[in-house]
Amino acid sequence: MDAIQTIIENVNAAWVNKEYEPLEQMLHKDVVFTMPGFTAQVIGKEKCIEGYKQFMEAAELHDFEIDNLNITVTGNTAVAHYTYKISYTVNNEKYDEEGIDIFTLSYIDGKWLVVWRGMA
């Protein structure tokens, strides 16, 4: 479970710090990100990384905190979920939001990779 926690922490550190290259090693090539409310999906590593980049280019991030990280591992599959608080500004409008992030990871070729992310 420590490996899963490290990946979750590293994924978040990468986008928060605008250091996107490490994401290449943590996301599966066919990863799917499901948008809040499960209204749309972004499919593929490049598109998901681009989504992080677009958000960080458009937003001024003030704060991002996670809490209540819970990890369940069954065989070669892991599910990690946590609550988050995020504060940011876009187009001079400030947003303070809370939500839940859910990650599914698979153990493939000797390493854990994010295969799905859902935001609620």
Backbone as a chain_set.jsonl record, in Angstrom:
{"seq": "MDAIQTIIENVNAAWVNKEYEPLEQMLHKDVVFTMPGFTAQVIGKEKCIEGYKQFMEAAELHDFEIDNLNITVTGNTAVAHYTYKISYTVNNEKYDEEGIDIFTLSYIDGKWLVVWRGMA", "coords": {"N": [[0.817, -1.204, 0.0], [2.075, 1.164, 0.512], [3.41, 1.812, -1.846], [1.307, 2.515, -3.524], [0.269, 4.772, -2.199], [2.471, 6.462, -2.486], [2.499, 6.818, -5.278], [0.052, 8.182, -5.676], [0.572, 10.511, -4.201], [2.755, 11.456, -5.717], [1.624, 11.836, -8.275], [-0.136, 13.959, -7.745], [1.725, 15.871, -6.813], [3.169, 16.297, -9.145], [1.391, 17.582, -11.028], [0.593, 19.816, -9.527], [3.001, 21.156, -9.176], [3.625, 21.721, -11.739], [5.191, 19.93, -13.163], [5.236, 17.856, -15.444], [6.397, 15.654, -16.71], [7.054, 13.391, -14.981], [4.541, 12.193, -14.796], [4.285, 10.643, -17.035], [5.414, 8.203, -16.38], [3.699, 7.18, -14.519], [1.097, 6.933, -15.37], [-1.02, 4.776, -17.183], [-0.871, 3.937, -20.671], [-3.395, 3.918, -21.82], [-5.024, 5.217, -20.014], [-7.963, 6.438, -18.341], [-9.661, 9.369, -17.586], [-12.352, 10.389, -15.754], [-14.668, 12.923, -15.761], [-15.885, 15.371, -13.305], [-19.009, 14.525, -11.897], [-19.318, 12.538, -13.656], [-19.686, 13.136, -16.342], [-18.2, 13.276, -18.675], [-15.395, 11.829, -20.454], [-11.843, 11.605, -20.567], [-9.548, 10.147, -22.6], [-6.591, 8.316, -22.713], [-3.085, 8.651, -22.132], [-1.584, 10.935, -23.005], [-3.582, 12.861, -23.524], [-4.755, 13.084, -21.002], [-2.629, 14.089, -19.46], [-2.326, 16.486, -20.814], [-4.717, 17.685, -20.047], [-4.239, 18.257, -17.318], [-2.18, 20.137, -17.724], [-3.531, 22.172, -19.16], [-5.403, 23.035, -17.247], [-3.668, 24.067, -15.274], [-2.423, 26.091, -16.698], [-4.507, 27.823, -17.144], [-5.415, 28.433, -14.621], [-4.719, 30.031, -11.493], [-3.285, 28.514, -8.964], [-4.056, 28.361, -5.574], [-4.232, 26.754, -3.315], [-4.055, 23.298, -2.531], [-5.187, 20.474, -1.047], [-5.151, 17.19, 0.276], [-7.041, 14.666, 2.003], [-7.944, 12.0, 4.211], [-7.067, 9.65, 2.825], [-7.657, 6.56, 1.417], [-6.885, 3.241, 0.766], [-7.338, 0.324, -1.103], [-6.307, -2.884, -1.847], [-6.489, -5.536, -4.074], [-5.278, -8.357, -5.242], [-3.857, -7.715, -8.339], [-4.909, -5.211, -8.541], [-5.686, -1.962, -7.453], [-7.481, 0.397, -5.525], [-7.691, 3.742, -4.816], [-8.835, 6.368, -2.841], [-9.686, 9.706, -1.921], [-10.509, 12.683, -0.071], [-10.58, 16.074, -1.168], [-9.524, 19.512, -1.052], [-9.557, 22.433, -2.9], [-8.304, 25.512, -3.997], [-8.481, 28.129, -6.23], [-7.912, 30.536, -8.872], [-9.521, 31.653, -11.777], [-9.668, 33.586, -14.617], [-9.913, 35.946, -13.059], [-11.792, 35.148, -11.198], [-12.443, 33.641, -8.141], [-12.287, 30.348, -6.9], [-13.35, 27.988, -4.547], [-13.278, 24.778, -3.808], [-14.478, 21.487, -2.987], [-14.067, 17.965, -3.024], [-14.052, 14.546, -4.195], [-11.529, 12.353, -5.126], [-10.914, 9.514, -7.068], [-8.889, 6.831, -7.718], [-7.957, 4.165, -9.821], [-5.66, 1.592, -9.968], [-3.415, -0.572, -11.705], [-1.299, -3.406, -11.421], [1.248, -3.805, -13.471], [3.6, -5.361, -15.444], [5.526, -5.294, -13.362], [5.16, -2.855, -12.08], [3.078, -0.339, -10.529], [0.42, 1.271, -12.159], [-1.613, 4.063, -12.949], [-4.826, 3.546, -14.088], [-7.37, 4.495, -14.242], [-9.23, 7.376, -13.354], [-11.505, 9.024, -11.35], [-13.573, 11.828, -10.654], [-15.418, 13.414, -8.189]], "CA": [[0.0, 0.0, 0.0], [2.958, 2.331, 0.488], [3.69, 2.15, -3.247], [0.123, 3.199, -4.043], [0.25, 6.104, -1.59], [3.536, 7.237, -3.123], [2.058, 7.196, -6.629], [-0.98, 9.221, -5.54], [1.268, 11.742, -3.799], [3.589, 11.917, -6.82], [0.745, 12.358, -9.327], [-0.58, 15.286, -7.325], [2.875, 16.782, -6.779], [3.565, 16.601, -10.52], [0.562, 18.626, -11.663], [0.619, 21.03, -8.697], [4.283, 21.825, -9.406], [3.776, 21.873, -13.195], [6.265, 19.031, -13.597], [4.368, 16.846, -16.045], [7.131, 14.494, -17.209], [6.898, 12.195, -14.14], [3.243, 11.558, -15.04], [4.478, 9.648, -18.096], [5.789, 6.926, -15.774], [2.697, 6.748, -13.542], [-0.193, 6.729, -16.027], [-1.072, 3.775, -18.251], [-1.052, 4.596, -21.969], [-4.83, 3.992, -22.116], [-5.707, 5.71, -18.816], [-9.214, 7.182, -18.543], [-10.071, 10.309, -16.543], [-13.781, 10.688, -15.815], [-14.858, 14.271, -15.228], [-16.854, 15.488, -12.207], [-20.384, 14.202, -12.257], [-19.242, 11.464, -14.646], [-20.318, 13.706, -17.536], [-17.338, 13.114, -19.843], [-14.158, 11.107, -20.211], [-10.644, 11.899, -21.337], [-8.949, 8.822, -22.781], [-5.218, 8.285, -23.181], [-2.114, 9.323, -21.266], [-1.228, 12.272, -23.494], [-4.721, 13.763, -23.333], [-4.939, 13.318, -19.562], [-1.569, 15.004, -19.042], [-2.672, 17.776, -21.399], [-5.77, 18.249, -19.209], [-3.569, 18.877, -16.172], [-1.471, 21.331, -18.21], [-4.507, 23.219, -19.499], [-5.934, 23.587, -16.004], [-2.654, 24.865, -14.588], [-2.169, 27.287, -17.499], [-5.661, 28.714, -17.014], [-5.709, 28.723, -13.218], [-3.703, 30.344, -10.498], [-3.565, 27.628, -7.844], [-3.744, 28.929, -4.271], [-4.077, 25.697, -2.324], [-4.592, 21.973, -2.839], [-4.949, 19.589, 0.094], [-5.912, 15.949, 0.307], [-7.258, 14.121, 3.337], [-8.696, 10.745, 4.276], [-6.651, 8.706, 1.795], [-8.018, 5.174, 1.691], [-6.368, 2.383, -0.302], [-7.721, -1.082, -1.054], [-5.584, -3.662, -2.849], [-6.931, -6.906, -4.275], [-4.489, -8.915, -6.333], [-3.114, -6.737, -9.144], [-5.738, -4.017, -8.682], [-5.778, -1.125, -6.254], [-8.35, 1.567, -5.599], [-7.342, 4.754, -3.821], [-9.718, 7.538, -2.9], [-9.443, 10.702, -0.88], [-11.198, 13.96, -0.215], [-9.65, 17.167, -1.445], [-9.953, 20.909, -1.086], [-8.741, 23.167, -3.846], [-8.615, 26.93, -4.12], [-7.793, 28.639, -7.41], [-8.529, 31.653, -9.572], [-9.551, 31.61, -13.239], [-10.286, 34.807, -15.152], [-10.194, 36.843, -11.928], [-12.85, 34.614, -10.337], [-11.871, 32.687, -7.193], [-13.066, 29.141, -6.645], [-12.996, 27.146, -3.415], [-14.055, 23.572, -4.066], [-14.183, 20.249, -2.287], [-14.545, 16.824, -3.786], [-13.462, 13.229, -3.976], [-10.778, 11.775, -6.232], [-10.848, 8.061, -7.004], [-7.92, 6.293, -8.662], [-7.788, 2.724, -9.944], [-4.326, 1.272, -10.461], [-3.148, -1.974, -12.012], [0.098, -3.808, -11.339], [1.549, -4.264, -14.823], [5.04, -5.457, -15.734], [6.354, -4.976, -12.208], [4.935, -1.536, -11.47], [1.704, 0.138, -10.44], [0.07, 2.345, -13.079], [-2.989, 4.582, -12.886], [-5.6, 3.18, -15.285], [-8.646, 5.216, -14.235], [-9.408, 8.381, -12.317], [-12.825, 9.629, -11.332], [-13.68, 12.986, -9.777], [-16.81, 13.674, -7.797]], "C": [[0.857, 1.262, 0.0], [3.258, 2.774, -0.937], [2.521, 2.912, -3.854], [0.059, 4.618, -3.496], [1.298, 7.003, -2.241], [3.116, 7.69, -4.524], [1.019, 8.308, -6.559], [-0.332, 10.547, -5.162], [2.083, 12.319, -4.95], [2.771, 12.451, -7.995], [0.317, 13.775, -8.97], [0.566, 16.287, -7.283], [3.272, 17.208, -8.189], [2.716, 17.72, -11.106], [0.577, 19.918, -10.863], [1.88, 21.846, -8.967], [4.589, 22.037, -10.89], [4.982, 21.108, -13.722], [5.599, 17.778, -14.169], [5.081, 15.58, -16.495], [7.003, 13.26, -16.313], [5.56, 11.475, -14.341], [3.347, 10.474, -16.107], [4.738, 8.262, -17.521], [4.712, 6.371, -14.841], [1.329, 6.457, -14.158], [-0.06, 5.672, -17.118], [-1.347, 4.481, -19.571], [-2.525, 4.773, -22.329], [-5.652, 4.476, -20.92], [-6.954, 6.503, -19.203], [-9.435, 8.072, -17.334], [-11.543, 10.611, -16.774], [-14.015, 11.996, -15.081], [-15.898, 14.295, -14.107], [-18.283, 15.265, -12.69], [-20.464, 13.108, -13.299], [-19.894, 11.868, -15.967], [-19.498, 13.508, -18.801], [-16.095, 12.345, -19.445], [-13.05, 11.655, -21.098], [-9.887, 10.577, -21.393], [-7.542, 8.962, -23.361], [-4.301, 9.144, -22.335], [-1.832, 10.746, -21.724], [-2.355, 13.272, -23.255], [-4.955, 14.068, -21.857], [-3.869, 14.27, -19.025], [-1.851, 16.401, -19.585], [-3.78, 18.462, -20.593], [-5.208, 18.914, -17.959], [-2.898, 20.177, -16.599], [-2.442, 22.472, -18.482], [-5.09, 23.854, -18.251], [-4.922, 24.519, -15.365], [-2.259, 26.111, -15.38], [-3.286, 28.309, -17.325], [-5.864, 29.21, -15.593], [-4.474, 29.185, -12.468], [-4.07, 29.536, -9.261], [-3.132, 28.281, -6.541], [-3.462, 27.835, -3.246], [-4.682, 24.409, -2.862], [-4.198, 21.058, -1.7], [-5.773, 18.323, -0.068], [-5.999, 15.455, 1.748], [-7.983, 12.785, 3.18], [-8.346, 9.779, 3.151], [-6.955, 7.289, 2.25], [-7.579, 4.34, 0.505], [-6.818, 0.951, -0.052], [-6.992, -1.795, -2.186], [-6.152, -5.068, -2.866], [-6.184, -7.451, -5.485], [-3.677, -7.833, -7.027], [-3.895, -5.449, -9.365], [-5.779, -3.275, -7.356], [-6.734, 0.032, -6.539], [-7.945, 2.492, -4.46], [-8.317, 5.909, -3.966], [-9.429, 8.434, -1.713], [-10.343, 11.897, -1.119], [-10.153, 15.028, -0.494], [-10.352, 18.506, -1.306], [-8.998, 21.622, -2.028], [-9.24, 24.599, -3.925], [-7.797, 27.466, -5.289], [-8.576, 29.799, -8.012], [-8.417, 31.413, -11.073], [-10.287, 32.85, -13.711], [-10.76, 35.745, -14.044], [-11.356, 36.396, -11.049], [-12.257, 33.511, -9.47], [-12.844, 31.541, -6.943], [-12.484, 28.429, -5.433], [-13.882, 25.92, -3.517], [-13.579, 22.424, -3.19], [-14.71, 19.109, -3.124], [-13.852, 15.548, -3.364], [-12.748, 12.827, -5.262], [-10.707, 10.274, -6.007], [-9.887, 7.596, -8.094], [-7.982, 4.776, -8.647], [-6.423, 2.487, -10.578], [-4.241, -0.225, -10.732], [-1.651, -2.224, -11.919], [0.45, -4.491, -12.646], [3.064, -4.247, -15.009], [5.904, -4.936, -14.59], [6.181, -3.595, -11.615], [3.454, -1.192, -11.48], [1.516, 1.31, -11.401], [-1.372, 2.772, -12.865], [-3.673, 4.231, -14.197], [-6.924, 3.932, -15.375], [-8.643, 6.215, -13.094], [-10.807, 8.96, -12.458], [-12.861, 10.763, -10.321], [-15.148, 13.222, -9.465], [-16.852, 14.859, -6.862]], "O": [[0.413, 2.313, -0.461], [3.351, 3.971, -1.211], [2.725, 3.855, -4.619], [-0.178, 5.564, -4.247], [1.033, 8.174, -2.514], [3.361, 8.835, -4.903], [1.104, 9.278, -7.311], [-0.653, 11.586, -5.739], [2.105, 13.534, -5.145], [3.18, 13.415, -8.643], [0.399, 14.682, -9.798], [0.392, 17.439, -7.681], [3.667, 18.354, -8.403], [3.252, 18.7, -11.624], [0.573, 21.004, -11.443], [1.838, 23.076, -8.986], [5.68, 22.479, -11.249], [5.697, 21.576, -14.608], [5.423, 16.778, -13.474], [4.445, 14.537, -16.649], [6.854, 12.158, -16.841], [5.46, 10.275, -14.084], [2.591, 9.502, -16.089], [4.329, 7.258, -18.105], [4.799, 5.22, -14.416], [0.494, 5.804, -13.531], [0.904, 5.678, -17.884], [-1.996, 5.527, -19.583], [-2.866, 5.692, -23.073], [-6.843, 4.178, -20.824], [-6.997, 7.15, -20.249], [-9.404, 7.606, -16.195], [-11.935, 11.038, -17.86], [-13.615, 12.159, -13.928], [-16.693, 13.366, -13.968], [-18.693, 15.752, -13.743], [-21.549, 12.78, -13.778], [-20.56, 11.066, -16.622], [-20.049, 13.568, -19.9], [-15.775, 12.218, -18.263], [-13.286, 12.104, -22.22], [-9.618, 9.962, -20.361], [-7.335, 9.639, -24.369], [-4.68, 10.222, -21.879], [-1.842, 11.67, -20.91], [-2.107, 14.402, -22.833], [-5.314, 15.192, -21.505], [-4.17, 15.156, -18.225], [-1.637, 17.392, -18.888], [-3.782, 19.686, -20.468], [-5.642, 20.002, -17.58], [-3.026, 21.198, -15.924], [-2.198, 23.609, -18.079], [-5.256, 25.073, -18.192], [-5.264, 25.629, -14.958], [-1.805, 27.091, -14.791], [-3.043, 29.515, -17.356], [-6.424, 30.286, -15.381], [-3.349, 28.787, -12.767], [-5.054, 29.84, -8.586], [-1.985, 28.706, -6.406], [-2.566, 27.969, -2.413], [-5.695, 24.429, -3.561], [-3.013, 20.883, -1.417], [-6.929, 18.363, -0.488], [-5.16, 15.775, 2.59], [-8.559, 12.496, 2.132], [-9.238, 9.152, 2.58], [-6.556, 6.875, 3.338], [-7.867, 4.688, -0.64], [-6.697, 0.43, 1.056], [-7.048, -1.368, -3.34], [-6.283, -5.715, -1.827], [-6.438, -7.043, -6.618], [-2.903, -7.119, -6.389], [-3.581, -4.679, -10.273], [-5.892, -3.875, -6.287], [-6.78, 0.566, -7.648], [-7.867, 2.085, -3.301], [-8.591, 6.371, -5.074], [-8.991, 7.984, -0.654], [-10.867, 12.098, -2.214], [-8.992, 14.898, -0.106], [-11.572, 18.623, -1.422], [-7.783, 21.436, -1.959], [-10.444, 24.857, -3.919], [-6.581, 27.286, -5.341], [-9.748, 30.01, -7.699], [-7.364, 31.022, -11.577], [-11.397, 33.133, -13.26], [-11.874, 36.268, -14.092], [-11.854, 37.178, -10.239], [-11.648, 32.568, -9.976], [-14.05, 31.74, -6.797], [-11.268, 28.286, -5.31], [-15.096, 26.007, -3.334], [-12.442, 22.398, -2.721], [-15.69, 19.266, -3.853], [-13.173, 15.478, -2.34], [-13.304, 12.949, -6.354], [-10.468, 9.816, -4.889], [-10.061, 7.935, -9.264], [-8.052, 4.165, -7.58], [-6.076, 3.098, -11.589], [-4.902, -1.033, -10.079], [-0.84, -1.374, -12.287], [0.015, -5.612, -12.909], [3.72, -3.236, -14.757], [6.886, -4.229, -14.813], [6.953, -3.191, -10.746], [2.685, -1.676, -12.31], [2.34, 2.223, -11.454], [-2.247, 1.939, -12.629], [-3.184, 4.563, -15.276], [-7.532, 4.004, -16.443], [-8.125, 5.943, -12.01], [-11.234, 9.335, -13.55], [-12.253, 10.671, -9.254], [-16.001, 13.228, -10.353], [-17.928, 15.25, -6.409]]}, "num_chains": 1, "name": "protein.A"}
